[in-house]
Amino acid sequence: DDPPALIDANFSTIWSESSAWTCFAFRVFLNTSWCRSCMEALGTPLGGGALKLEAAQLKRLPLPAISASELAMLDIEGRALPVAATSVPESIDRFILAKITGVRESDPAIGKLLKGLELMTESLCSGRQRNGA
């Protein structure tokens, strides 16, 4: 695949009724601070630091309402992401948070929320690592 993906025996399929949600747009969304923090909060920690996300947990992932033209922009961003990327540019994080909250991207509250999500994600992720640090 382009971009490459690692899949083990347990996987869930994500689909959309809209063709505007391309694999690249999904890739960008799944790597936002919003989505990563939600996955950490919803997922089940497994041994060795792994995080398991069941289909039922993924269904609880809050998705913003995004127009077809905005999804086209996310598709372009996804195509530009380096293959090994695990995060997105801050502008994309701000865009998604603005869509989720209804607050303007430039509002200082978005920056504070972004920082809080990053801290929470880091804490949850490090808490499930083998050494717990």
N, CA, C and O atoms as a MOPAC input file, in Angstrom:
PM7 MOZYME 1SCF
protein

 N      0.82700 1    -1.20000 1     0.00000 1
 C      0.00000 1     0.00000 1     0.00000 1
 C      0.85900 1     1.24600 1     0.00000 1
 O      2.03500 1     1.19900 1     0.36100 1
 N      0.29600 1     2.31600 1    -0.38800 1
 C      0.95700 1     3.60700 1    -0.32700 1
 C      0.00300 1     4.55900 1     0.38100 1
 O     -0.98600 1     4.95500 1    -0.23600 1
 N      0.22300 1     4.94600 1     1.60000 1
 C      1.38300 1     4.66600 1     2.43100 1
 C      1.30000 1     3.25100 1     3.02600 1
 O      0.21300 1     2.68700 1     3.15000 1
 N      2.46000 1     2.68400 1     3.39200 1
 C      2.46700 1     1.32900 1     3.94300 1
 C      1.75400 1     1.26200 1     5.29400 1
 O      1.69900 1     2.24800 1     6.02900 1
 N      1.22000 1     0.11000 1     5.60200 1
 C      0.51600 1    -0.07800 1     6.87200 1
 C      0.91700 1    -1.41700 1     7.46600 1
 O      1.16300 1    -2.38400 1     6.74400 1
 N      0.97900 1    -1.46300 1     8.78900 1
 C      1.25900 1    -2.71100 1     9.49800 1
 C     -0.06700 1    -3.21000 1    10.04300 1
 O     -0.76100 1    -2.49100 1    10.76200 1
 N     -0.41300 1    -4.42900 1     9.70500 1
 C     -1.67500 1    -5.00700 1    10.14400 1
 C     -1.38400 1    -6.36900 1    10.75800 1
 O     -0.69900 1    -7.19300 1    10.15300 1
 N     -1.90900 1    -6.60800 1    11.96900 1
 C     -1.76400 1    -7.93300 1    12.55900 1
 C     -3.07600 1    -8.69000 1    12.37300 1
 O     -3.91700 1    -8.29800 1    11.56300 1
 N     -3.24100 1    -9.75400 1    13.11200 1
 C     -4.42200 1   -10.60500 1    12.93600 1
 C     -5.71900 1    -9.91500 1    13.35000 1
 O     -6.79700 1   -10.33100 1    12.92500 1
 N     -5.63600 1    -8.88300 1    14.16100 1
 C     -6.82700 1    -8.18400 1    14.62800 1
 C     -6.88500 1    -6.81000 1    13.97400 1
 O     -6.01100 1    -5.97300 1    14.20200 1
 N     -7.90100 1    -6.57700 1    13.17000 1
 C     -8.02500 1    -5.26100 1    12.56400 1
 C     -9.48200 1    -4.90700 1    12.36100 1
 O    -10.35300 1    -5.77400 1    12.29600 1
 N     -9.72300 1    -3.62800 1    12.26500 1
 C    -11.05900 1    -3.11400 1    11.98700 1
 C    -10.99900 1    -2.33900 1    10.68400 1
 O     -9.97900 1    -1.73200 1    10.35800 1
 N    -12.07500 1    -2.36000 1     9.95500 1
 C    -12.16300 1    -1.61100 1     8.70900 1
 C    -12.92600 1    -0.32200 1     8.97400 1
 O    -13.96200 1    -0.31700 1     9.63800 1
 N    -12.39500 1     0.75900 1     8.44400 1
 C    -13.07700 1     2.04700 1     8.54500 1
 C    -13.56400 1     2.39800 1     7.15200 1
 O    -12.79300 1     2.35800 1     6.19300 1
 N    -14.83100 1     2.74000 1     7.03600 1
 C    -15.36600 1     3.12900 1     5.74300 1
 C    -16.27000 1     4.33400 1     5.91600 1
 O    -16.69800 1     4.67100 1     7.02000 1
 N    -16.53900 1     4.95900 1     4.81000 1
 C    -17.40100 1     6.12400 1     4.80500 1
 C    -18.37200 1     6.01800 1     3.64400 1
 O    -18.06000 1     5.43800 1     2.60400 1
 N    -19.53400 1     6.57800 1     3.83300 1
 C    -20.50000 1     6.62300 1     2.74500 1
 C    -20.13300 1     7.70800 1     1.74000 1
 O    -20.68400 1     7.75400 1     0.64000 1
 N    -19.20900 1     8.57200 1     2.11800 1
 C    -18.75700 1     9.65400 1     1.24500 1
 C    -17.41500 1     9.29600 1     0.62500 1
 O    -16.48100 1     8.92600 1     1.33800 1
 N    -17.31100 1     9.40100 1    -0.67800 1
 C    -16.03900 1     9.11700 1    -1.35000 1
 C    -15.01400 1    10.21300 1    -1.07800 1
 O    -13.83800 1    10.04400 1    -1.40100 1
 N    -15.43300 1    11.32100 1    -0.49600 1
 C    -14.50000 1    12.41000 1    -0.16600 1
 C    -13.54400 1    11.99700 1     0.95200 1
 O    -12.45200 1    12.55400 1     1.06600 1
 N    -13.94200 1    11.02500 1     1.78100 1
 C    -13.05500 1    10.50100 1     2.83400 1
 C    -12.11800 1     9.48600 1     2.18800 1
 O    -12.42200 1     8.29400 1     2.13700 1
 N    -10.98700 1     9.96100 1     1.70100 1
 C     -9.99600 1     9.06900 1     1.09100 1
 C     -9.12300 1     8.46200 1     2.17700 1
 O     -9.17000 1     8.88600 1     3.33200 1
 N     -8.32300 1     7.46200 1     1.80000 1
 C     -7.41300 1     6.86600 1     2.78300 1
 C     -6.42600 1     7.91500 1     3.29600 1
 O     -5.98500 1     7.84000 1     4.44300 1
 N     -6.07800 1     8.89000 1     2.45900 1
 C     -5.13900 1     9.93100 1     2.87600 1
 C     -5.79800 1    10.90300 1     3.85700 1
 O     -5.16100 1    11.34400 1     4.81300 1
 N     -7.06500 1    11.23600 1     3.62600 1
 C     -7.78900 1    12.10300 1     4.55800 1
 C     -7.94500 1    11.39600 1     5.90700 1
 O     -7.77900 1    12.01500 1     6.95700 1
 N     -8.26600 1    10.09000 1     5.87500 1
 C     -8.35600 1     9.31400 1     7.12000 1
 C     -7.01200 1     9.28100 1     7.83700 1
 O     -6.94800 1     9.42900 1     9.05700 1
 N     -5.95100 1     9.08900 1     7.08000 1
 C     -4.61600 1     9.03400 1     7.68300 1
 C     -4.30800 1    10.32800 1     8.42100 1
 O     -3.79900 1    10.30000 1     9.54200 1
 N     -4.61100 1    11.45200 1     7.80300 1
 C     -4.38000 1    12.74000 1     8.46300 1
 C     -5.22000 1    12.82500 1     9.72700 1
 O     -4.70200 1    13.16100 1    10.79200 1
 N     -6.51800 1    12.52200 1     9.62200 1
 C     -7.38800 1    12.61600 1    10.79100 1
 C     -6.91700 1    11.70200 1    11.91700 1
 O     -6.86900 1    12.12100 1    13.07400 1
 N     -6.57000 1    10.46100 1    11.59300 1
 C     -6.15500 1     9.50600 1    12.62200 1
 C     -4.84500 1     9.91300 1    13.31400 1
 O     -4.55500 1     9.43000 1    14.40800 1
 N     -4.06500 1    10.77900 1    12.69900 1
 C     -2.80800 1    11.23100 1    13.29100 1
 C     -2.90300 1    12.61100 1    13.94500 1
 O     -1.88500 1    13.16500 1    14.35900 1
 N     -4.10400 1    13.16800 1    14.04300 1
 C     -4.25300 1    14.45800 1    14.73100 1
 C     -4.15800 1    14.25000 1    16.23800 1
 O     -4.38600 1    13.15200 1    16.74800 1
 N     -3.82400 1    15.31000 1    16.92600 1
 C     -3.77200 1    15.26000 1    18.39400 1
 C     -5.12900 1    14.87800 1    18.96300 1
 O     -5.20300 1    14.12800 1    19.93600 1
 N     -6.20100 1    15.38400 1    18.37100 1
 C     -7.55800 1    15.06400 1    18.81500 1
 C     -7.80000 1    13.56200 1    18.74200 1
 O     -8.21400 1    12.94200 1    19.72200 1
 N     -7.54200 1    12.99000 1    17.58800 1
 C     -7.82100 1    11.57000 1    17.39000 1
 C     -6.90400 1    10.70000 1    18.24100 1
 O     -7.35100 1     9.71200 1    18.82300 1
 N     -5.63100 1    11.06000 1    18.31600 1
 C     -4.69300 1    10.26800 1    19.11400 1
 C     -5.09900 1    10.28500 1    20.59100 1
 O     -5.02200 1     9.25500 1    21.26000 1
 N     -5.52500 1    11.43200 1    21.10300 1
 C     -5.93000 1    11.48700 1    22.51200 1
 C     -7.21300 1    10.68400 1    22.73700 1
 O     -7.35000 1    10.00900 1    23.75700 1
 N     -8.14100 1    10.75200 1    21.79900 1
 C     -9.36800 1     9.95800 1    21.92200 1
 C     -9.05700 1     8.46900 1    21.89000 1
 O     -9.62200 1     7.70200 1    22.67000 1
 N     -8.16400 1     8.05100 1    20.99600 1
 C     -7.81700 1     6.63400 1    20.92100 1
 C     -7.14300 1     6.17000 1    22.20500 1
 O     -7.41300 1     5.06700 1    22.67900 1
 N     -6.26900 1     6.99500 1    22.77200 1
 C     -5.62800 1     6.63300 1    24.04500 1
 C     -6.67600 1     6.49500 1    25.15000 1
 O     -6.59100 1     5.59000 1    25.98000 1
 N     -7.65900 1     7.38900 1    25.15900 1
 C     -8.69100 1     7.36100 1    26.20100 1
 C     -9.67400 1     6.20900 1    25.99800 1
 O    -10.14700 1     5.63200 1    26.97700 1
 N     -9.99200 1     5.86300 1    24.75000 1
 C    -10.98400 1     4.83500 1    24.46100 1
 C    -10.40700 1     3.42300 1    24.38100 1
 O    -11.10900 1     2.44600 1    24.63900 1
 N     -9.11900 1     3.31900 1    24.02100 1
 C     -8.49900 1     2.02200 1    23.77700 1
 C     -8.22200 1     1.22700 1    25.03800 1
 O     -8.32700 1     1.73400 1    26.15500 1
 N     -7.86600 1    -0.03400 1    24.83000 1
 C     -7.53100 1    -0.94300 1    25.92200 1
 C     -6.02600 1    -1.17200 1    25.93400 1
 O     -5.48200 1    -1.71900 1    24.97400 1
 N     -5.33700 1    -0.76200 1    27.00900 1
 C     -3.89200 1    -1.01700 1    27.08100 1
 C     -3.61300 1    -2.51600 1    27.15900 1
 O     -4.27800 1    -3.24000 1    27.90000 1
 N     -2.63300 1    -2.97200 1    26.39500 1
 C     -2.21500 1    -4.36800 1    26.41600 1
 C     -0.78000 1    -4.42700 1    26.92700 1
 O     -0.13500 1    -3.39300 1    27.09800 1
 N     -0.29500 1    -5.61300 1    27.16400 1
 C      1.06800 1    -5.78000 1    27.63600 1
 C      2.09000 1    -5.23600 1    26.64700 1
 O      1.85400 1    -5.22400 1    25.43900 1
 N      3.21700 1    -4.79100 1    27.16500 1
 C      4.30200 1    -4.31400 1    26.32500 1
 C      4.07700 1    -2.94100 1    25.74200 1
 O      4.84900 1    -2.50700 1    24.88600 1
 N      3.05100 1    -2.24600 1    26.17400 1
 C      2.81700 1    -0.89100 1    25.70100 1
 C      1.86100 1    -0.77200 1    24.53400 1
 O      1.59600 1     0.33500 1    24.06500 1
 N      1.33200 1    -1.89800 1    24.05000 1
 C      0.40300 1    -1.85300 1    22.91800 1
 C     -0.95000 1    -1.29400 1    23.35800 1
 O     -1.33300 1    -1.39700 1    24.52400 1
 N     -1.65400 1    -0.71100 1    22.41400 1
 C     -2.99800 1    -0.18600 1    22.65200 1
 C     -3.94600 1    -0.86800 1    21.67500 1
 O     -3.75000 1    -0.78700 1    20.46200 1
 N     -4.97200 1    -1.54000 1    22.18900 1
 C     -5.93900 1    -2.23800 1    21.34500 1
 C     -7.17600 1    -1.37000 1    21.17600 1
 O     -7.73400 1    -0.85600 1    22.14500 1
 N     -7.58800 1    -1.22200 1    19.93700 1
 C     -8.80300 1    -0.47200 1    19.62300 1
 C     -9.78300 1    -1.40200 1    18.92800 1
 O     -9.59300 1    -1.77600 1    17.77000 1
 N    -10.82400 1    -1.76700 1    19.64500 1
 C    -11.87700 1    -2.62200 1    19.09300 1
 C    -12.79200 1    -1.78000 1    18.21700 1
 O    -12.82100 1    -0.55500 1    18.33400 1
 N    -13.53400 1    -2.43800 1    17.34500 1
 C    -14.47600 1    -1.73100 1    16.47600 1
 C    -15.46700 1    -0.90100 1    17.30200 1
 O    -15.79600 1     0.22700 1    16.93600 1
 N    -15.93600 1    -1.46800 1    18.41400 1
 C    -16.88900 1    -0.73800 1    19.26500 1
 C    -16.26300 1     0.53000 1    19.84100 1
 O    -16.94800 1     1.53700 1    20.01600 1
 N    -14.96600 1     0.48400 1    20.13500 1
 C    -14.27300 1     1.66700 1    20.65100 1
 C    -14.08800 1     2.69800 1    19.54400 1
 O    -14.26000 1     3.89600 1    19.77300 1
 N    -13.74100 1     2.24100 1    18.35500 1
 C    -13.56500 1     3.16000 1    17.23200 1
 C    -14.87100 1     3.85700 1    16.86400 1
 O    -14.85800 1     5.00600 1    16.42300 1
 N    -15.99100 1     3.17100 1    17.04400 1
 C    -17.29700 1     3.78000 1    16.74700 1
 C    -17.59300 1     4.95100 1    17.67600 1
 O    -18.39000 1     5.82600 1    17.33800 1
 N    -16.96200 1     4.97100 1    18.83400 1
 C    -17.17900 1     6.05500 1    19.80200 1
 C    -16.27600 1     7.26100 1    19.53400 1
 O    -16.38500 1     8.28000 1    20.21500 1
 N    -15.39300 1     7.14900 1    18.55000 1
 C    -14.48000 1     8.23000 1    18.20500 1
 C    -15.26800 1     9.39700 1    17.61200 1
 O    -15.87500 1     9.25400 1    16.55000 1
 N    -15.26600 1    10.55200 1    18.28500 1
 C    -16.03700 1    11.70200 1    17.78300 1
 C    -15.41800 1    12.27100 1    16.49900 1
 O    -14.25700 1    12.68000 1    16.47900 1
 N    -16.21500 1    12.28600 1    15.44200 1
 C    -15.78500 1    12.83200 1    14.16000 1
 C    -16.42400 1    14.19800 1    13.94900 1
 O    -17.61200 1    14.37800 1    14.21700 1
 N    -15.64000 1    15.15800 1    13.47100 1
 C    -16.23400 1    16.46500 1    13.17300 1
 C    -16.98300 1    16.42100 1    11.84600 1
 O    -16.72800 1    15.55800 1    11.00600 1
 N    -17.90400 1    17.35400 1    11.67000 1
 C    -18.57300 1    17.51900 1    10.37600 1
 C    -17.59900 1    18.27100 1     9.47100 1
 O    -17.22500 1    19.40700 1     9.76200 1
 N    -17.19200 1    17.63400 1     8.37700 1
 C    -16.20700 1    18.21400 1     7.47300 1
 C    -16.77700 1    18.18100 1     6.06100 1
 O    -17.27100 1    17.15100 1     5.60300 1
 N    -16.70600 1    19.30700 1     5.38300 1
 C    -17.23800 1    19.40700 1     4.02400 1
 C    -16.34400 1    18.66700 1     3.03000 1
 O    -15.20100 1    18.32800 1     3.33800 1
 N    -16.87800 1    18.42600 1     1.84100 1
 C    -16.11100 1    17.74700 1     0.79600 1
 C    -14.86500 1    18.54100 1     0.41400 1
 O    -13.81700 1    17.94800 1     0.15400 1
 N    -14.95700 1    19.85800 1     0.37500 1
 C    -13.77400 1    20.66200 1     0.02300 1
 C    -12.72600 1    20.60400 1     1.14000 1
 O    -11.52600 1    20.61900 1     0.86400 1
 N    -13.17100 1    20.53900 1     2.38500 1
 C    -12.23500 1    20.41400 1     3.50200 1
 C    -11.57900 1    19.02800 1     3.49700 1
 O    -10.39800 1    18.89600 1     3.81900 1
 N    -12.34300 1    18.00500 1     3.13400 1
 C    -11.77700 1    16.66200 1     3.02200 1
 C    -10.76300 1    16.59500 1     1.87900 1
 O     -9.77700 1    15.86200 1     1.96200 1
 N    -11.00100 1    17.34900 1     0.82800 1
 C    -10.03500 1    17.41100 1    -0.27400 1
 C     -8.72700 1    18.01800 1     0.22100 1
 O     -7.64700 1    17.58300 1    -0.17800 1
 N     -8.82300 1    19.02600 1     1.09500 1
 C     -7.62900 1    19.63000 1     1.68300 1
 C     -6.90400 1    18.61100 1     2.56400 1
 O     -5.67600 1    18.53300 1     2.53100 1
 N     -7.64800 1    17.83000 1     3.34900 1
 C     -7.03200 1    16.79600 1     4.18800 1
 C     -6.38400 1    15.71300 1     3.32100 1
 O     -5.33200 1    15.18100 1     3.67600 1
 N     -7.00200 1    15.39000 1     2.19900 1
 C     -6.42200 1    14.41900 1     1.27900 1
 C     -5.06100 1    14.91400 1     0.77500 1
 O     -4.09900 1    14.14800 1     0.73500 1
 N     -4.98200 1    16.16500 1     0.39800 1
 C     -3.71600 1    16.75000 1    -0.07000 1
 C     -2.67100 1    16.70500 1     1.03900 1
 O     -1.51800 1    16.34900 1     0.79600 1
 N     -3.07300 1    17.06600 1     2.25700 1
 C     -2.15400 1    17.02200 1     3.40600 1
 C     -1.67800 1    15.59100 1     3.65500 1
 O     -0.50400 1    15.36600 1     3.94700 1
 N     -2.59000 1    14.63000 1     3.53800 1
 C     -2.23300 1    13.23500 1     3.76200 1
 C     -1.24800 1    12.72000 1     2.73600 1
 O     -0.35000 1    11.94800 1     3.07400 1
 N     -1.39700 1    13.12700 1     1.51000 1
 C     -0.46900 1    12.72200 1     0.45700 1
 C      0.91700 1    13.31600 1     0.68600 1
 O      1.92400 1    12.73800 1     0.27700 1
 N      0.96200 1    14.48500 1     1.34700 1
 C      2.23900 1    15.17100 1     1.58400 1
 C      2.95200 1    14.67500 1     2.84500 1
 O      4.14100 1    14.93600 1     3.02600 1
 N      2.22800 1    13.96000 1     3.72000 1
 C      2.85400 1    13.47400 1     4.95200 1
 C      3.96100 1    12.46900 1     4.63900 1
 O      3.79200 1    11.61100 1     3.77300 1
 N      5.08100 1    12.57100 1     5.33100 1
 C      6.11800 1    11.54200 1     5.16600 1
 C      5.56100 1    10.17400 1     5.56900 1
 O      4.67900 1    10.08800 1     6.42300 1
 N      6.06400 1     9.13300 1     4.96700 1
 C      5.56800 1     7.77500 1     5.20000 1
 C      5.56800 1     7.42100 1     6.68300 1
 O      4.61700 1     6.80700 1     7.16800 1
 N      6.61100 1     7.79500 1     7.40500 1
 C      6.74000 1     7.41700 1     8.81800 1
 C      6.07100 1     8.41100 1     9.77200 1
 O      6.22600 1     8.28300 1    10.98600 1
 N      5.34400 1     9.38100 1     9.26400 1
 C      4.73400 1    10.40300 1    10.12300 1
 C      3.73700 1     9.79200 1    11.10000 1
 O      2.95200 1     8.91500 1    10.74000 1
 N      3.78100 1    10.26700 1    12.33400 1
 C      2.81800 1     9.84800 1    13.35800 1
 C      2.09800 1    11.04600 1    13.95200 1
 O      1.39800 1    10.92600 1    14.95800 1
 N      2.27100 1    12.19100 1    13.33200 1
 C      1.56500 1    13.40100 1    13.74700 1
 C      1.34800 1    14.26000 1    12.51000 1
 O      1.83200 1    13.94200 1    11.42400 1
 N      0.63000 1    15.33200 1    12.68700 1
 C      0.31700 1    16.23600 1    11.57800 1
 C      0.78900 1    17.64600 1    11.92900 1
 O      1.06500 1    17.93100 1    13.09500 1
 N      0.88400 1    18.52500 1    10.93900 1
 C      1.23600 1    19.91500 1    11.24200 1
 C      0.22000 1    20.55400 1    12.20100 1
 O     -0.95400 1    20.18400 1    12.21400 1
 N      0.68800 1    21.50700 1    12.99300 1
 C     -0.18900 1    22.16200 1    13.96900 1
 C     -1.40700 1    22.78700 1    13.29500 1
 O     -2.48300 1    22.82700 1    13.89200 1
 N     -1.26200 1    23.27000 1    12.07300 1
 C     -2.39500 1    23.88500 1    11.37300 1
 C     -3.53400 1    22.88000 1    11.18300 1
 O     -4.70500 1    23.25400 1    11.24800 1
 N     -3.20200 1    21.62200 1    10.94900 1
 C     -4.23400 1    20.58800 1    10.79900 1
 C     -4.85900 1    20.27600 1    12.14700 1
 O     -6.07600 1    20.12500 1    12.24600 1
 N     -4.03200 1    20.17600 1    13.19500 1
 C     -4.57800 1    19.97600 1    14.54200 1
 C     -5.55800 1    21.09600 1    14.89200 1
 O     -6.64400 1    20.83500 1    15.41200 1
 N     -5.17900 1    22.32400 1    14.61100 1
 C     -6.04800 1    23.47000 1    14.91200 1
 C     -7.33800 1    23.40700 1    14.09400 1
 O     -8.41900 1    23.70500 1    14.60400 1
 N     -7.21900 1    23.02100 1    12.83500 1
 C     -8.38400 1    22.90000 1    11.96600 1
 C     -9.38100 1    21.88900 1    12.54000 1
 O    -10.57000 1    22.18400 1    12.65200 1
 N     -8.89700 1    20.70100 1    12.90300 1
 C     -9.77400 1    19.65200 1    13.43900 1
 C    -10.39300 1    20.09200 1    14.76400 1
 O    -11.58900 1    19.90200 1    14.98100 1
 N     -9.58700 1    20.67800 1    15.64900 1
 C    -10.13800 1    21.13600 1    16.93300 1
 C    -11.18400 1    22.22500 1    16.73400 1
 O    -12.17800 1    22.26800 1    17.45900 1
 N    -10.97300 1    23.09400 1    15.77100 1
 C    -11.96200 1    24.13400 1    15.47700 1
 C    -13.26300 1    23.50200 1    14.97900 1
 O    -14.35000 1    23.95100 1    15.34500 1
 N    -13.15900 1    22.47100 1    14.15200 1
 C    -14.35600 1    21.78500 1    13.65200 1
 C    -15.08200 1    21.06600 1    14.78900 1
 O    -16.31300 1    21.04000 1    14.81800 1
 N    -14.33200 1    20.48600 1    15.72100 1
 C    -14.92800 1    19.76300 1    16.85300 1
 C    -15.61400 1    20.72500 1    17.81600 1
 O    -16.72700 1    20.46900 1    18.27400 1
 N    -14.93800 1    21.83500 1    18.12100 1
 C    -15.42300 1    22.74900 1    19.16400 1
 C    -16.30500 1    23.88100 1    18.66600 1
 O    -17.09500 1    24.43600 1    19.42900 1
 N    -16.17600 1    24.22800 1    17.38800 1
 C    -16.90900 1    25.37900 1    16.87100 1
 C    -16.21300 1    26.70000 1    17.16400 1
 O    -16.77900 1    27.77000 1    16.93800 1
 N    -14.98500 1    26.62400 1    17.66900 1
 C    -14.18900 1    27.81600 1    17.98100 1
 C    -13.25700 1    28.08800 1    16.80400 1
 O    -12.79000 1    27.15500 1    16.15200 1
 N    -12.98400 1    29.36400 1    16.53100 1
 C    -12.07500 1    29.71900 1    15.43000 1
 C    -10.69100 1    29.11500 1    15.64600 1
 O    -10.22600 1    29.01600 1    16.78100 1
 N    -10.02900 1    28.70900 1    14.55600 1
 C     -8.68900 1    28.12500 1    14.62200 1
 C     -7.68600 1    29.06000 1    15.28000 1
 O     -6.75700 1    28.60600 1    15.94900 1
 N     -7.86700 1    30.35900 1    15.09600 1
 C     -6.92400 1    31.34500 1    15.62700 1
 C     -7.18100 1    31.69600 1    17.08700 1
 O     -6.37700 1    32.39700 1    17.70100 1
 N     -8.27700 1    31.22500 1    17.65000 1
 C     -8.61400 1    31.52800 1    19.04300 1
 C     -7.56600 1    30.91700 1    19.97200 1
 O     -7.20800 1    29.75000 1    19.80700 1
 N     -7.06600 1    31.68800 1    20.95100 1
 C     -6.08200 1    31.14100 1    21.90100 1
 C     -6.57300 1    29.88900 1    22.64000 1
 O     -5.76100 1    29.07500 1    23.07900 1
 N     -7.87600 1    29.73300 1    22.77900 1
 C     -8.42600 1    28.54800 1    23.44800 1
 C     -8.06800 1    27.27700 1    22.68700 1
 O     -7.88500 1    26.22300 1    23.29600 1
 N     -7.96700 1    27.36200 1    21.36800 1
 C     -7.60000 1    26.19100 1    20.56600 1
 C     -6.16600 1    25.77600 1    20.89600 1
 O     -5.87700 1    24.58600 1    21.02800 1
 N     -5.27900 1    26.74800 1    21.02600 1
 C     -3.89300 1    26.44800 1    21.38600 1
 C     -3.78800 1    25.79600 1    22.74800 1
 O     -3.01400 1    24.85700 1    22.93400 1
 N     -4.56700 1    26.29100 1    23.70600 1
 C     -4.56900 1    25.70300 1    25.04900 1
 C     -5.12700 1    24.28100 1    25.02000 1
 O     -4.59200 1    23.38300 1    25.67100 1
 N     -6.19000 1    24.08600 1    24.27300 1
 C     -6.78000 1    22.74900 1    24.15400 1
 C     -5.79600 1    21.79200 1    23.49300 1
 O     -5.65400 1    20.64800 1    23.92500 1
 N     -5.12600 1    22.25000 1    22.46300 1
 C     -4.13900 1    21.42300 1    21.76900 1
 C     -3.02700 1    21.00300 1    22.72000 1
 O     -2.64600 1    19.83300 1    22.74800 1
 N     -2.50900 1    21.93300 1    23.48800 1
 C     -1.44000 1    21.62300 1    24.44200 1
 C     -1.94400 1    20.61300 1    25.49000 1
 O     -1.23600 1    19.66700 1    25.83700 1
 N     -3.15900 1    20.82200 1    25.98200 1
 C     -3.73600 1    19.90100 1    26.96000 1
 C     -3.91100 1    18.49600 1    26.39900 1
 O     -3.63300 1    17.51200 1    27.08400 1
 N     -4.37300 1    18.39900 1    25.15200 1
 C     -4.53100 1    17.08400 1    24.51900 1
 C     -3.18700 1    16.39200 1    24.35800 1
 O     -3.07100 1    15.18800 1    24.58600 1
 N     -2.17400 1    17.15400 1    23.96500 1
 C     -0.84200 1    16.56700 1    23.79100 1
 C     -0.29400 1    16.05200 1    25.12000 1
 O      0.30700 1    14.97900 1    25.16600 1
 N     -0.49500 1    16.80400 1    26.19400 1
 C     -0.03100 1    16.37300 1    27.51900 1
 C     -0.78800 1    15.13000 1    27.98300 1
 O     -0.19000 1    14.20100 1    28.52600 1
 N     -2.10400 1    15.11300 1    27.76800 1
 C     -2.90900 1    13.96700 1    28.17400 1
 C     -2.49100 1    12.72200 1    27.39000 1
 O     -2.34700 1    11.64200 1    27.96300 1
 N     -2.29800 1    12.87700 1    26.08600 1
 C     -1.89900 1    11.74700 1    25.24900 1
 C     -0.54700 1    11.20300 1    25.69100 1
 O     -0.36000 1     9.99100 1    25.80000 1
 N      0.38700 1    12.10300 1    25.94200 1
 C      1.71700 1    11.68400 1    26.39400 1
 C      1.62800 1    10.93200 1    27.72000 1
 O      2.30100 1     9.91900 1    27.90500 1
 N      0.81100 1    11.41800 1    28.62900 1
 C      0.65300 1    10.77900 1    29.93000 1
 C      0.03000 1     9.39200 1    29.79400 1
 O      0.51600 1     8.43200 1    30.39100 1
 N     -1.04500 1     9.28300 1    29.00700 1
 C     -1.69900 1     7.98200 1    28.82300 1
 C     -0.78000 1     6.99600 1    28.10900 1
 O     -0.72100 1     5.82000 1    28.46600 1
 N     -0.06900 1     7.48200 1    27.10600 1
 C      0.83800 1     6.61000 1    26.36100 1
 C      1.98100 1     6.12100 1    27.23400 1
 O      2.30500 1     4.93400 1    27.22800 1
 N      2.59000 1     7.02600 1    27.98100 1
 C      3.71500 1     6.60500 1    28.83600 1
 C      3.23300 1     5.70900 1    29.98000 1
 O      3.99400 1     4.86700 1    30.45800 1
 N      1.99900 1     5.87200 1    30.42100 1
 C      1.45200 1     5.05000 1    31.48300 1
 C      1.24400 1     3.60300 1    31.09900 1
 O      1.17700 1     2.73900 1    31.97400 1
 N      1.14100 1     3.31600 1    29.82200 1
 C      0.93900 1     1.92800 1    29.39200 1
 C      2.22800 1     1.26800 1    28.90600 1
 O      2.20300 1     0.12100 1    28.46100 1
 N      3.33800 1     1.97100 1    28.98600 1
 C      4.62400 1     1.39300 1    28.60200 1
 C      5.09500 1     0.43200 1    29.68300 1
 O      4.63800 1     0.52400 1    30.82300 1
 N      5.97800 1    -0.46800 1    29.36400 1
 C      6.45200 1    -1.50400 1    30.29500 1
 C      6.97100 1    -0.93300 1    31.60300 1
 O      6.67800 1    -1.45600 1    32.67800 1
 N      7.74200 1     0.14100 1    31.50700 1
 C      8.31700 1     0.69000 1    32.74500 1
 C      7.37200 1     1.68100 1    33.41100 1
 O      7.67300 1     2.16500 1    34.50200 1
 N      6.22500 1     2.00200 1    32.78400 1
 C      5.25000 1     2.90300 1    33.39100 1
 C      5.72300 1     4.31900 1    33.50300 1
 O      5.06900 1     5.12600 1    34.16500 1
 N      6.85300 1     4.66800 1    32.87500 1
 C      7.37000 1     6.03800 1    32.95800 1
 C      7.07600 1     6.80300 1    31.71200 1
 O      7.43900 1     7.97500 1    31.60700 1

